[in-house]
């Protein structure tokens, strides 16, 4: 559930997509739609072009800094992406690769489909990823089960890889392209030649080379299973064996037929895949295994080469996720030593991070939560010393780049506002206070070029869709990459006058903890009271209350006459370890209490109809709907649960055990966190929604609940979507989902005055 944090419909509406600015009438939106009296409809929210406007996806700087590239959807097909480039010298944009020109229309392999689902890009078409060659003269593009090397002069070379290459990548220096096929790792020279498998063919179909195992992709955000060394001499390759992982039969029920898939799925409390790391020469010779220790029941979370290629660093985490060792491996022998270890604070887990850099001088910039908040440290292996670089009751949300020559680093953090992260510069060589580089009032993020001379900043506000600009290292804006101003023919311009600004505030939890909320109100008349659409996620690793641009869907809900409300409960991120760890071995407890405090706060407001508070959530949010209805009968007028977890023993090891522990050791905690034991308490109107091909929160979660309700003659409503996965989304399907929700609320009297 690492990436399954948002409702399927909101995901469709908020996906950061780009489009070439065109008149709405040229993009499949009717003239009538564009000339509405500022009333935002559900149909328009999910139509093309995106209301968020031309917001970049997959933005990259070429290694030589000449080109800035990004993926843009076609104006009339928002799910299909082409590759565009901005020539920084000429200041001109041009389409570099037209996905329809190269497209063969070939069906994707099942492995590619599942990987896209775990990346949450399963509904996208065309070019969804690409990588630059080291010489900045070509781009590697996967498309329709084939690999293309496209030169900037217009020449396109199809690489001879065979069918369905998975995980394609350019080697560090660009000499080779590697990929996975038939569970083996293959290498093909860019200069020409045949692809060669450099890992053995294994008899067992449970053995895979060059891939990340299921939980690494789904829960660790690690999608790579191979890492090229500097200079392309060596490649570290993952091998995993799923022989001991249990088999579940996943059913995919479509509109005209049903398919079943036998899937190796490590449910909580069951064996994981056995993972090993091997170092191999580019020609397949000299293979050595990295010593990961005697305990095989571990996780490999991250793998990195030292800048000089003389060592391989492997991060090893224990099954309980309370200790992480950074191992330093000798590429010649595979022997390892422990560089350092991180240990979780009591009743807390270790959050895996990408916010670290191995520096050329042998030191390391590393994000740790050891003082109770996520901060940056510098580790000197020779001296064995740590220097804390940032400090305070706030968190570093990302390490964006390091300028080793200048001794500076750049990061995003919540030092000024937890609801609007800012980008900062810090002199790590000599110390000092972080210097803010971005503008308050916007939520910001950034990346930096390889030479650390230029920032690519993305910012947004409550009424401003994401904007992207290039800045120097002082934060001075040099040029807009995409200003995305809401004016003229911008898709959101017709609705800006009716846009309702959110208000932000805090309420006190039962123990006095501050909880942040966001509220959007419709135009209200004196003396009238209004229903509330109370949306929640509630799960870990997702902060929903933000001063950045979110979804126009919320505005469409408000346009119907509802008050829109969100609250970040304890267990959510960016507030420190104590705030986050409140759910340790107790999911579905403190989150429900905090949301209850939110509902009771709403009932104190003179313009709120306290008898008409409807609660809605998807995924963990759907789970929360069920827990909230069962805990507080009568508090909510109705609840909508989309793709809910009902039994945490059905969910995977890495996510579930991180928070709940091992069900074999703590059965009582799992029983308390589950939905089914107290589902009989639910007496308020309930709408249950689920995709019948969901491979994340499998349909068995809902079917178990359905069977329980039916056995007890308990009324409820449901809407099931054949062929749809965890993301029930699309231009028409999303409209159907939301029309279903509001029809349900109308049947139960949760309507505006």
DRENDO-823434 format. One record per residue (C-alpha): x, y, z; residue in one letter. Coordinates in nm, 2 decimals. Layout:
BEGIN
     px     py     pz type
      X      Y      Z    a
...
// end
This chain:
BEGIN
     px     py     pz type
   0.00   0.00   0.00    x
   0.31   0.22  -0.03    x
   0.16   0.39  -0.33    x
  -0.21   0.31  -0.27    x
  -0.27   0.62  -0.05    x
  -0.53   0.80  -0.25    x
  -0.88   0.73  -0.37    x
  -0.89   0.60  -0.72    x
  -1.10   0.89  -0.84    x
  -0.88   1.15  -0.67    x
  -0.57   0.98  -0.82    x
  -0.72   1.02  -1.16    x
  -0.80   1.38  -1.10    x
  -0.47   1.48  -0.94    x
  -0.22   1.28  -1.15    x
   0.05   1.53  -1.25    x
  -0.01   1.53  -1.62    x
   0.11   1.77  -1.89    x
  -0.06   1.90  -2.20    x
   0.03   2.13  -2.48    x
  -0.19   2.44  -2.43    x
  -0.47   2.43  -2.68    x
  -0.82   2.58  -2.69    x
  -1.06   2.36  -2.50    x
  -1.27   2.32  -2.82    x
  -0.97   2.14  -2.98    x
  -0.93   1.90  -2.70    x
  -1.26   1.71  -2.70    x
  -1.44   1.94  -2.45    x
  -1.76   2.08  -2.59    x
  -1.82   2.45  -2.62    x
  -2.11   2.42  -2.38    x
  -1.87   2.28  -2.12    x
  -1.63   2.57  -2.15    x
  -1.90   2.83  -2.13    x
  -2.07   2.70  -1.82    x
  -2.14   2.96  -1.56    x
  -1.83   2.86  -1.36    x
  -2.00   2.55  -1.22    x
  -1.76   2.26  -1.21    x
  -1.92   1.93  -1.30    x
  -1.80   1.58  -1.24    x
  -1.80   1.52  -1.62    x
  -1.56   1.81  -1.67    x
  -1.33   1.70  -1.38    x
  -1.25   1.38  -1.55    x
  -1.25   1.50  -1.91    x
  -0.96   1.61  -2.13    x
  -0.76   1.83  -2.11    x
  -0.67   1.80  -1.74    x
  -0.80   2.09  -1.53    x
  -0.45   2.10  -1.37    x
  -0.32   2.23  -1.70    x
   0.02   2.16  -1.85    x
   0.19   2.01  -1.55    x
   0.51   1.82  -1.64    x
   0.56   1.45  -1.58    x
   0.90   1.27  -1.59    x
   1.10   1.60  -1.61    x
   1.47   1.54  -1.66    x
   1.78   1.74  -1.75    x
   2.01   1.58  -2.01    x
   2.36   1.49  -1.87    x
   2.51   1.79  -2.06    x
   2.24   2.02  -1.94    x
   2.14   2.12  -2.30    x
   1.79   1.97  -2.30    x
   1.51   1.97  -2.05    x
   1.28   1.68  -2.13    x
   0.94   1.58  -2.01    x
   0.64   1.36  -2.09    x
   0.32   1.54  -2.22    x
  -0.01   1.38  -2.29    x
  -0.18   1.44  -2.61    x
  -0.44   1.71  -2.58    x
  -0.72   1.48  -2.70    x
  -0.60   1.17  -2.51    x
  -0.48   1.26  -2.16    x
  -0.37   0.90  -2.09    x
  -0.12   0.89  -2.39    x
   0.22   1.05  -2.34    x
   0.48   1.17  -2.59    x
   0.84   1.29  -2.52    x
   0.90   1.67  -2.55    x
   1.22   1.86  -2.51    x
   1.31   2.22  -2.43    x
   1.63   2.34  -2.59    x
   1.77   2.57  -2.33    x
   1.99   2.76  -2.58    x
   1.72   2.83  -2.83    x
   1.43   2.85  -2.58    x
   1.22   2.64  -2.80    x
   1.00   2.33  -2.73    x
   0.97   2.04  -2.98    x
   0.83   1.69  -2.97    x
   1.13   1.46  -2.96    x
   0.94   1.13  -2.99    x
   0.58   1.07  -3.10    x
   0.45   0.77  -2.92    x
   0.19   0.70  -3.20    x
   0.46   0.70  -3.47    x
   0.66   0.42  -3.28    x
   0.36   0.24  -3.13    x
   0.30  -0.11  -3.25    x
  -0.02  -0.15  -3.04    x
   0.12  -0.48  -2.91    x
  -0.02  -0.60  -2.58    x
   0.19  -0.58  -2.27    x
   0.31  -0.89  -2.09    x
   0.14  -0.98  -1.77    x
   0.47  -0.90  -1.58    x
   0.48  -0.55  -1.73    x
   0.11  -0.50  -1.65    x
   0.16  -0.59  -1.29    x
   0.47  -0.38  -1.26    x
   0.28  -0.08  -1.40    x
   0.00  -0.14  -1.15    x
   0.26  -0.13  -0.87    x
   0.39   0.20  -1.02    x
   0.03   0.32  -1.03    x
   0.06   0.40  -1.40    x
  -0.14   0.11  -1.53    x
  -0.39   0.33  -1.71    x
  -0.13   0.53  -1.90    x
  -0.04   0.48  -2.26    x
   0.25   0.57  -2.49    x
   0.58   0.67  -2.34    x
   0.56   0.64  -1.96    x
   0.94   0.63  -1.89    x
   1.27   0.71  -2.06    x
   1.64   0.75  -1.98    x
   1.92   0.96  -2.13    x
   2.23   0.82  -2.28    x
   2.55   0.94  -2.10    x
   2.66   1.14  -2.41    x
   2.32   1.33  -2.42    x
   2.28   1.23  -2.78    x
   2.00   0.97  -2.75    x
   1.72   0.86  -2.53    x
   1.62   0.50  -2.44    x
   1.24   0.46  -2.47    x
   1.04   0.15  -2.38    x
   0.72   0.13  -2.58    x
   0.47  -0.15  -2.64    x
   0.70  -0.43  -2.53    x
   1.00  -0.31  -2.74    x
   1.30  -0.09  -2.68    x
   1.40   0.21  -2.89    x
   1.71   0.42  -2.89    x
   1.61   0.76  -3.03    x
   1.86   1.01  -3.14    x
   1.79   1.38  -3.12    x
   1.85   1.40  -3.50    x
   1.53   1.20  -3.55    x
   1.69   0.86  -3.61    x
   1.52   0.58  -3.41    x
   1.69   0.24  -3.36    x
   1.49  -0.06  -3.24    x
   1.71  -0.27  -3.02    x
   1.72  -0.65  -3.08    x
   1.60  -0.77  -2.75    x
   1.34  -1.03  -2.83    x
   0.99  -1.01  -2.69    x
   0.87  -0.82  -2.38    x
   1.19  -0.68  -2.23    x
   1.13  -0.59  -1.87    x
   1.31  -0.33  -1.65    x
   1.52  -0.17  -1.94    x
   1.81   0.05  -1.84    x
   2.11   0.22  -1.99    x
   2.44   0.13  -1.82    x
   2.61   0.41  -1.63    x
   2.84   0.52  -1.92    x
   2.58   0.43  -2.18    x
   2.77   0.14  -2.35    x
   2.50  -0.12  -2.28    x
   2.13  -0.16  -2.25    x
   2.02  -0.42  -2.00    x
   1.68  -0.58  -1.94    x
   1.51  -0.89  -1.80    x
   1.35  -1.16  -2.02    x
   1.24  -1.51  -1.92    x
   1.36  -1.44  -1.56    x
   1.72  -1.38  -1.68    x
   1.93  -1.06  -1.70    x
   2.03  -0.97  -2.05    x
   2.28  -0.71  -2.19    x
   2.30  -0.57  -2.55    x
   2.58  -0.33  -2.67    x
   2.44   0.00  -2.78    x
   2.70   0.01  -3.06    x
   2.54  -0.31  -3.21    x
   2.53  -0.68  -3.15    x
   2.32  -0.95  -3.01    x
   2.17  -0.95  -2.66    x
   2.34  -1.19  -2.42    x
   2.20  -1.34  -2.10    x
   2.47  -1.30  -1.83    x
   2.28  -1.49  -1.57    x
   2.20  -1.87  -1.58    x
   1.89  -2.03  -1.69    x
   1.74  -2.19  -1.38    x
   1.51  -2.49  -1.38    x
   1.27  -2.35  -1.12    x
   1.02  -2.09  -1.23    x
   1.03  -1.94  -0.88    x
   1.38  -1.80  -0.95    x
   1.42  -1.45  -1.10    x
   1.73  -1.26  -1.19    x
   1.75  -0.88  -1.23    x
   1.40  -0.81  -1.09    x
   1.29  -0.66  -0.76    x
   1.07  -0.90  -0.56    x
   0.70  -0.82  -0.50    x
   0.73  -0.64  -0.17    x
   1.03  -0.44  -0.28    x
   0.82  -0.30  -0.57    x
   0.49  -0.26  -0.38    x
   0.61  -0.14  -0.04    x
   0.98  -0.03  -0.06    x
   0.95   0.18  -0.38    x
   1.24  -0.02  -0.51    x
   1.17  -0.12  -0.86    x
   1.53  -0.20  -0.97    x
   1.69  -0.54  -0.95    x
   2.02  -0.45  -1.11    x
   2.28  -0.17  -1.06    x
   2.56  -0.09  -1.31    x
   2.89   0.02  -1.16    x
   3.07   0.34  -1.27    x
   3.25   0.27  -1.59    x
   3.01  -0.02  -1.68    x
   3.26  -0.29  -1.58    x
   3.04  -0.46  -1.33    x
   2.67  -0.50  -1.25    x
   2.52  -0.60  -0.92    x
   2.22  -0.82  -0.99    x
   1.94  -0.94  -0.75    x
   1.84  -1.30  -0.75    x
   1.53  -1.40  -0.57    x
   1.36  -1.73  -0.51    x
   0.98  -1.74  -0.43    x
   0.97  -2.12  -0.37    x
   0.86  -2.08  -0.01    x
   0.62  -1.79  -0.08    x
   0.26  -1.90  -0.05    x
   0.04  -1.92  -0.37    x
  -0.29  -1.73  -0.38    x
  -0.53  -1.76  -0.66    x
  -0.62  -1.41  -0.77    x
  -0.94  -1.37  -0.97    x
  -0.98  -1.11  -1.23    x
  -1.35  -1.08  -1.31    x
  -1.41  -0.89  -1.63    x
  -1.72  -0.78  -1.81    x
  -1.72  -1.08  -2.05    x
  -1.51  -1.34  -1.87    x
  -1.31  -1.43  -1.57    x
  -0.94  -1.51  -1.55    x
  -0.75  -1.66  -1.26    x
  -0.38  -1.60  -1.17    x
  -0.18  -1.81  -0.93    x
   0.03  -1.55  -0.77    x
   0.31  -1.59  -0.51    x
   0.20  -1.35  -0.24    x
   0.38  -1.31   0.09    x
   0.08  -1.25   0.33    x
   0.16  -1.12   0.68    x
   0.31  -1.39   0.89    x
   0.42  -1.61   0.60    x
   0.76  -1.66   0.43    x
   0.91  -1.40   0.20    x
   1.11  -1.45  -0.11    x
   1.48  -1.53  -0.04    x
   1.69  -1.26  -0.19    x
   2.06  -1.25  -0.28    x
   2.29  -1.00  -0.46    x
   2.55  -1.11  -0.71    x
   2.83  -0.90  -0.88    x
   2.89  -1.00  -1.24    x
   3.12  -0.86  -1.51    x
   2.94  -0.71  -1.82    x
   3.02  -1.02  -2.02    x
   2.88  -1.25  -1.76    x
   3.21  -1.38  -1.61    x
   3.35  -1.35  -1.26    x
   3.02  -1.39  -1.07    x
   3.05  -1.35  -0.69    x
   2.78  -1.35  -0.42    x
   2.75  -1.07  -0.18    x
   2.76  -1.19   0.18    x
   2.43  -1.07   0.33    x
   2.47  -1.27   0.66    x
   2.35  -1.59   0.80    x
   1.99  -1.48   0.85    x
   1.81  -1.52   0.52    x
   1.48  -1.38   0.65    x
   1.58  -1.02   0.58    x
   1.50  -0.74   0.33    x
   1.73  -0.58   0.08    x
   1.60  -0.22   0.07    x
   1.86  -0.02  -0.13    x
   2.18  -0.10  -0.33    x
   2.44   0.16  -0.44    x
   2.78   0.17  -0.59    x
   3.05   0.39  -0.43    x
   3.13   0.69  -0.66    x
   3.46   0.53  -0.75    x
   3.31   0.19  -0.81    x
   3.55   0.03  -0.55    x
   3.27  -0.08  -0.31    x
   2.90  -0.18  -0.33    x
   2.67  -0.07  -0.05    x
   2.37  -0.29   0.04    x
   2.11  -0.19   0.30    x
   1.99  -0.49   0.49    x
   1.68  -0.46   0.71    x
   1.56  -0.72   0.96    x
   1.21  -0.88   0.93    x
   1.08  -0.67   1.22    x
   1.20  -0.35   1.05    x
   1.36  -0.22   1.37    x
   1.72  -0.24   1.25    x
   1.90  -0.15   0.93    x
   2.26  -0.23   0.85    x
   2.45  -0.06   0.57    x
   2.69  -0.32   0.44    x
   3.01  -0.24   0.25    x
   3.09  -0.52   0.00    x
   3.42  -0.59  -0.18    x
   3.33  -0.64  -0.55    x
   3.61  -0.89  -0.60    x
   3.51  -1.13  -0.32    x
   3.16  -1.03  -0.21    x
   3.28  -1.01   0.15    x
   3.10  -0.75   0.36    x
   3.15  -0.53   0.67    x
   2.89  -0.33   0.85    x
   2.95   0.04   0.77    x
   2.69   0.15   1.03    x
   2.35   0.05   1.17    x
   2.03   0.23   1.24    x
   1.80   0.12   1.52    x
   1.44   0.22   1.56    x
   1.32   0.40   1.87    x
   1.10   0.20   2.11    x
   0.76   0.11   1.97    x
   0.85   0.24   1.62    x
   0.98   0.10   1.29    x
   1.25   0.23   1.06    x
   1.12   0.42   0.75    x
   1.33   0.33   0.45    x
   1.47   0.64   0.28    x
   1.61   0.75  -0.06    x
   1.75   1.07   0.11    x
   2.12   0.99   0.12    x
   2.43   1.05  -0.09    x
   2.76   0.87  -0.09    x
   3.02   1.15  -0.16    x
   3.35   1.13  -0.34    x
   3.55   1.21  -0.03    x
   3.42   0.89   0.13    x
   3.16   1.05   0.36    x
   2.79   1.01   0.35    x
   2.49   1.24   0.38    x
   2.21   1.04   0.55    x
   1.85   1.11   0.67    x
   1.77   0.97   1.01    x
   1.49   0.99   1.26    x
   1.71   0.91   1.55    x
   1.63   1.24   1.74    x
   1.26   1.20   1.68    x
   1.23   1.40   1.36    x
   1.36   1.32   1.01    x
   1.69   1.52   0.98    x
   2.01   1.51   0.78    x
   2.35   1.39   0.92    x
   2.70   1.35   0.78    x
   2.88   1.03   0.85    x
   3.26   1.00   0.83    x
   3.34   0.62   0.81    x
   3.71   0.68   0.88    x
   3.65   0.86   1.21    x
   3.32   0.68   1.28    x
   3.16   1.01   1.36    x
   2.82   1.16   1.29    x
   2.75   1.53   1.25    x
   2.39   1.65   1.27    x
   2.32   1.90   0.99    x
   1.96   1.99   1.05    x
   1.77   2.00   1.37    x
   1.43   2.11   1.52    x
   1.07   2.00   1.55    x
   1.02   1.97   1.18    x
   1.13   1.72   0.91    x
   1.34   1.70   0.60    x
   1.10   1.55   0.34    x
   1.36   1.50   0.07    x
   1.73   1.54   0.00    x
   1.73   1.70  -0.35    x
   2.09   1.73  -0.44    x
   2.45   1.78  -0.32    x
   2.71   2.03  -0.46    x
   3.03   1.85  -0.34    x
   3.26   2.12  -0.48    x
   3.08   2.40  -0.30    x
   3.01   2.20   0.01    x
   2.64   2.26  -0.01    x
   2.33   2.05  -0.01    x
   1.97   2.12  -0.11    x
   1.67   1.97   0.06    x
   1.29   2.01   0.09    x
   1.15   2.04   0.45    x
   0.87   2.16   0.67    x
   1.09   2.41   0.87    x
   0.85   2.70   0.79    x
   0.52   2.53   0.74    x
   0.43   2.16   0.77    x
   0.15   2.22   0.52    x
   0.37   2.40   0.26    x
   0.72   2.24   0.23    x
   1.00   2.47   0.11    x
   1.33   2.42  -0.06    x
   1.65   2.51   0.14    x
   2.02   2.53   0.09    x
   2.27   2.43   0.36    x
   2.65   2.46   0.38    x
   2.72   2.11   0.51    x
   3.10   2.17   0.50    x
   3.10   2.46   0.75    x
   2.76   2.44   0.91    x
   2.50   2.72   0.96    x
   2.13   2.76   0.93    x
   1.94   2.64   0.63    x
   1.86   2.92   0.38    x
   1.51   2.91   0.23    x
   1.51   2.94  -0.16    x
   1.14   2.92  -0.24    x
   0.83   3.13  -0.18    x
   0.61   3.09   0.12    x
   0.25   3.03   0.05    x
   0.33   2.75  -0.20    x
   0.40   2.39  -0.15    x
   0.74   2.32  -0.31    x
   0.96   2.04  -0.43    x
   1.29   2.04  -0.63    x
   1.55   1.84  -0.81    x
   1.90   1.95  -0.91    x
   2.12   1.88  -1.21    x
   2.43   1.65  -1.19    x
   2.67   1.94  -1.15    x
   2.45   2.10  -0.88    x
   2.43   2.43  -1.06    x
   2.06   2.45  -1.13    x
   1.74   2.38  -0.95    x
   1.42   2.25  -1.11    x
   1.15   2.37  -0.88    x
   0.78   2.26  -0.88    x
   0.54   2.46  -0.67    x
   0.16   2.49  -0.63    x
  -0.10   2.66  -0.42    x
  -0.47   2.60  -0.33    x
  -0.58   2.79  -0.65    x
  -0.26   2.75  -0.85    x
  -0.20   2.42  -1.03    x
   0.17   2.31  -1.03    x
   0.42   2.54  -1.19    x
   0.77   2.45  -1.28    x
   1.07   2.68  -1.32    x
   1.45   2.67  -1.34    x
   1.64   2.86  -1.07    x
   2.00   2.92  -0.98    x
   2.13   2.79  -0.66    x
   2.03   3.10  -0.47    x
   1.66   3.03  -0.57    x
   1.64   3.31  -0.83    x
   1.40   3.21  -1.10    x
   1.58   3.20  -1.44    x
   1.29   3.09  -1.66    x
   0.96   2.92  -1.64    x
   0.95   2.57  -1.77    x
   0.58   2.57  -1.73    x
   0.42   2.88  -1.58    x
   0.07   2.72  -1.60    x
  -0.10   3.05  -1.52    x
  -0.48   3.00  -1.48    x
  -0.59   3.25  -1.74    x
  -0.69   3.27  -2.11    x
  -0.74   2.92  -2.25    x
  -0.62   2.74  -1.94    x
  -0.86   2.45  -1.87    x
  -0.94   2.57  -1.52    x
  -0.98   2.94  -1.62    x
  -1.36   2.92  -1.67    x
  -1.39   2.79  -1.31    x
  -1.15   3.02  -1.13    x
  -1.40   3.29  -1.05    x
  -1.62   3.03  -0.87    x
  -1.32   2.86  -0.70    x
  -1.37   2.84  -0.33    x
  -1.05   2.89  -0.12    x
  -0.99   2.64   0.15    x
  -0.94   2.73   0.51    x
  -0.69   2.56   0.73    x
  -0.68   2.51   1.11    x
  -0.61   2.28   1.40    x
  -0.83   2.10   1.65    x
  -0.71   1.92   1.96    x
  -0.71   1.55   1.98    x
  -0.82   1.38   2.31    x
  -0.47   1.41   2.45    x
  -0.42   1.77   2.34    x
  -0.22   1.69   2.02    x
  -0.28   1.94   1.74    x
  -0.45   1.79   1.43    x
  -0.45   1.99   1.10    x
  -0.76   2.02   0.89    x
  -0.87   2.16   0.56    x
  -1.22   2.29   0.49    x
  -1.38   2.42   0.17    x
  -1.73   2.57   0.21    x
  -1.98   2.65  -0.06    x
  -2.15   2.99  -0.09    x
  -2.37   2.98   0.22    x
  -2.69   3.16   0.30    x
  -2.75   3.30   0.65    x
  -2.95   3.07   0.87    x
  -2.90   2.76   0.66    x
  -2.69   2.45   0.75    x
  -2.50   2.23   0.51    x
  -2.40   1.87   0.48    x
  -2.03   1.77   0.50    x
  -1.84   1.54   0.27    x
  -1.58   1.42   0.51    x
  -1.29   1.26   0.32    x
  -1.01   1.07   0.49    x
  -0.72   0.84   0.42    x
  -0.59   0.80   0.77    x
  -0.30   0.56   0.70    x
   0.07   0.59   0.74    x
   0.30   0.77   0.49    x
   0.02   1.00   0.36    x
  -0.04   1.36   0.45    x
  -0.36   1.48   0.29    x
  -0.39   1.83   0.44    x
  -0.17   2.05   0.22    x
  -0.16   2.41   0.10    x
  -0.06   2.27  -0.25    x
  -0.29   2.21  -0.54    x
  -0.49   1.90  -0.49    x
  -0.79   1.79  -0.70    x
  -1.06   2.00  -0.87    x
  -1.29   1.71  -0.76    x
  -1.31   1.87  -0.42    x
  -1.44   2.19  -0.59    x
  -1.70   2.00  -0.78    x
  -1.82   1.84  -0.46    x
  -1.84   2.19  -0.30    x
  -2.03   2.32  -0.61    x
  -2.30   2.06  -0.53    x
  -2.35   2.24  -0.19    x
  -2.14   2.02   0.04    x
  -1.88   2.13   0.29    x
  -1.56   1.95   0.21    x
  -1.34   1.84   0.50    x
  -1.01   1.66   0.56    x
  -0.81   1.59   0.87    x
  -0.47   1.44   0.92    x
  -0.48   1.20   1.22    x
  -0.20   1.06   1.42    x
  -0.01   0.79   1.23    x
   0.04   1.02   0.93    x
   0.39   1.15   0.84    x
   0.59   1.47   0.86    x
   0.50   1.54   1.23    x
   0.78   1.34   1.39    x
   0.82   0.99   1.53    x
   0.58   1.02   1.83    x
   0.30   1.14   1.61    x
   0.36   0.87   1.35    x
   0.42   0.58   1.58    x
   0.08   0.62   1.76    x
  -0.05   0.33   1.54    x
   0.22   0.09   1.64    x
   0.05  -0.26   1.67    x
  -0.28  -0.07   1.68    x
  -0.41   0.02   1.34    x
  -0.77   0.14   1.33    x
  -0.76   0.28   1.68    x
  -0.61   0.62   1.73    x
  -0.69   0.72   1.37    x
  -1.06   0.65   1.44    x
  -1.05   0.85   1.76    x
  -0.88   1.15   1.59    x
  -1.14   1.15   1.30    x
  -1.41   1.13   1.56    x
  -1.27   1.45   1.71    x
  -1.29   1.60   1.37    x
  -1.66   1.50   1.33    x
  -1.74   1.64   1.67    x
  -1.56   1.96   1.58    x
  -1.78   1.99   1.27    x
  -2.09   1.95   1.48    x
  -2.00   2.26   1.68    x
  -2.00   2.49   1.37    x
  -2.33   2.68   1.33    x
  -2.34   2.63   0.95    x
  -2.29   2.25   0.96    x
  -2.58   2.01   0.96    x
  -2.46   1.77   1.22    x
  -2.70   1.51   1.11    x
  -2.56   1.51   0.76    x
  -2.19   1.42   0.79    x
  -2.09   1.16   0.53    x
  -1.75   0.99   0.55    x
  -1.56   0.86   0.25    x
  -1.23   0.69   0.19    x
  -1.05   0.45  -0.05    x
  -0.79   0.18   0.03    x
  -0.67   0.25   0.38    x
  -0.94   0.52   0.38    x
  -1.20   0.26   0.29    x
  -1.08   0.05   0.59    x
  -1.11   0.37   0.80    x
  -1.47   0.42   0.69    x
  -1.56   0.07   0.82    x
  -1.38   0.12   1.14    x
  -1.53   0.46   1.20    x
  -1.89   0.34   1.13    x
  -1.84   0.04   1.36    x
  -1.69   0.24   1.64    x
  -1.93   0.54   1.64    x
  -2.28   0.44   1.54    x
  -2.49   0.74   1.46    x
  -2.20   0.99   1.44    x
  -2.19   0.97   1.06    x
  -2.50   0.99   0.84    x
  -2.35   0.75   0.59    x
  -2.02   0.60   0.48    x
  -1.85   0.51   0.16    x
  -1.58   0.25   0.17    x
  -1.37   0.20  -0.15    x
  -1.15  -0.11  -0.19    x
  -1.12  -0.15   0.19    x
  -0.88  -0.38   0.38    x
  -1.10  -0.59   0.62    x
  -0.84  -0.84   0.74    x
  -0.48  -0.74   0.78    x
  -0.37  -1.10   0.76    x
  -0.46  -1.08   0.39    x
  -0.22  -0.80   0.32    x
   0.16  -0.84   0.25    x
   0.44  -0.89   0.50    x
   0.65  -0.57   0.46    x
   0.37  -0.32   0.49    x
   0.16  -0.49   0.75    x
   0.43  -0.62   0.98    x
   0.60  -0.28   0.98    x
   0.31  -0.14   1.18    x
   0.13  -0.44   1.33    x
   0.41  -0.69   1.39    x
   0.39  -1.06   1.31    x
   0.04  -1.21   1.34    x
   0.20  -1.54   1.46    x
   0.33  -1.35   1.76    x
   0.05  -1.09   1.82    x
  -0.28  -1.24   1.71    x
  -0.48  -1.01   1.95    x
  -0.35  -0.70   1.78    x
  -0.46  -0.83   1.44    x
  -0.80  -0.93   1.57    x
  -0.85  -0.58   1.71    x
  -0.73  -0.41   1.39    x
  -0.95  -0.62   1.16    x
  -1.30  -0.51   1.05    x
  -1.49  -0.84   1.05    x
  -1.50  -0.89   1.43    x
  -1.71  -0.58   1.49    x
  -1.87  -0.54   1.15    x
  -2.20  -0.62   1.31    x
  -2.19  -0.29   1.49    x
  -2.23  -0.10   1.16    x
  -2.58   0.03   1.15    x
  -2.55   0.35   0.94    x
  -2.60   0.34   0.56    x
  -2.29   0.19   0.39    x
  -2.18   0.19   0.02    x
  -1.91  -0.06  -0.06    x
  -1.71  -0.02  -0.38    x
  -1.44  -0.25  -0.52    x
  -1.27  -0.33  -0.85    x
  -1.31  -0.70  -0.94    x
  -0.95  -0.73  -1.07    x
  -0.78  -0.56  -0.77    x
  -0.44  -0.71  -0.71    x
  -0.35  -0.48  -0.42    x
  -0.64  -0.50  -0.18    x
  -0.78  -0.82  -0.32    x
  -1.15  -0.85  -0.35    x
  -1.15  -1.12  -0.08    x
  -1.14  -0.84   0.16    x
  -1.48  -0.71   0.05    x
  -1.63  -1.06  -0.03    x
  -1.57  -1.16   0.33    x
  -1.75  -0.85   0.45    x
  -2.03  -0.90   0.21    x
  -2.08  -1.26   0.32    x
  -2.09  -1.15   0.69    x
  -2.35  -0.88   0.62    x
  -2.56  -1.12   0.42    x
  -2.54  -1.39   0.68    x
  -2.67  -1.14   0.94    x
  -2.94  -1.00   0.72    x
  -2.77  -0.66   0.75    x
  -2.86  -0.41   0.48    x
  -2.58  -0.23   0.28    x
  -2.52  -0.12  -0.08    x
  -2.24  -0.20  -0.31    x
  -2.10  -0.12  -0.66    x
  -1.85  -0.35  -0.82    x
  -1.64  -0.27  -1.13    x
  -1.55  -0.57  -1.36    x
  -1.20  -0.55  -1.50    x
  -1.08  -0.27  -1.28    x
  -0.79  -0.29  -1.03    x
  -0.72  -0.09  -0.72    x
  -0.76   0.22  -0.94    x
  -1.12   0.24  -1.05    x
  -1.06   0.54  -1.28    x
  -1.11   0.67  -1.63    x
  -1.29   0.96  -1.80    x
  -1.63   0.78  -1.78    x
  -1.58   0.52  -1.51    x
  -1.47   0.79  -1.26    x
  -1.79   0.99  -1.34    x
  -1.99   0.67  -1.28    x
  -1.82   0.61  -0.94    x
  -1.90   0.96  -0.82    x
  -2.25   0.97  -0.95    x
  -2.30   0.64  -0.77    x
  -2.17   0.80  -0.45    x
  -2.40   1.10  -0.47    x
  -2.70   0.90  -0.57    x
  -2.64   0.69  -0.25    x
  -2.62   1.00  -0.04    x
  -2.94   1.13  -0.19    x
  -3.12   0.81  -0.11    x
  -3.03   0.85   0.25    x
  -3.11   1.22   0.27    x
  -2.75   1.35   0.29    x
  -2.82   1.64   0.05    x
  -2.77   2.02   0.05    x
  -3.05   2.25   0.17    x
// end
